[in-house]
Amino acid sequence: MSGGRPLRLLGLHGYRQSERRFRQRTGALRKALRGRAELVAVSAPHPVPGGGEDDDGDDPPRGWWFSAPGTFEAGEVAAAPAGLEESLSAVAAALAEHGPFDGLLGFSQGAALAAMVCALRARGDPRFPVAFAILVAGFASRAPAHSHFYQEPIALPTLHVVGDADTVIAAPLSRELAQHFVEPVVLTHPGGHFVPAAAPQKKAYLDFLDRFHPGQGQADPPGAGAV
């Protein structure tokens, strides 16, 4: 990679997080990407009812959608999921107001949302002008109302980060999400439910991002295999 501006990534946090919490938990990642990519996060529009022991009042934990009133479980086959449309609108607004952005970086529920955004982008939705996504501990929504996002292969370049020891979003769920994409890149790490940024992951992130860096010309075709 030669000179040029860093890529800009819109960060979508996990369930019960927020922009501030996500920023605090991605310090190692942002350091690893320094000079190559800038991560700008946005908070989900829905406060999670009941808060939690780490709720400081001014920054309540948030979610992108609920699988049941006020709660969320990734594996739940939700008959009446709520809140997704507002979150898609929030992502579109962030892209418009704080952009331009080159791609998305989502974690957990944020990665699931980013995958839905990728599906809409691949269909030509003009609200989501992104070229790629990094999906960490992602999963496909089990809600029948969301099944349309996965009905056809999603032709947008993606890097899927899978934790073999993840007990929140089990590795098979993240691998299943990757299978909905055209030639996804899959990065496996031995850790759990977090955004890894050790040397092997840093190399994989930078190798993937270099395909989209300004001045590199046309991005490579989707997917360069598994790393």
Secondary structure, DSSP 8 states (H G I E B T S, - for coil): --SS--EEEEEE--TTB-HHHHHHHTHHHHHHTTTTEEEEEE--SEE-TT--TT--SSS--EES-BSBTTB--TT---SS-BSHHHHHHHHHHHHHHH---SEEEEETHHHHHHHHHHHHHHTT-TT---SEEEEES------GGGGGGGSS-B-S-EEEEEETT-SSS-HHHHHHHHTTBSS-EEEEES--SS---SHHHHHHHHHHHGGGSTTS-S---S-----
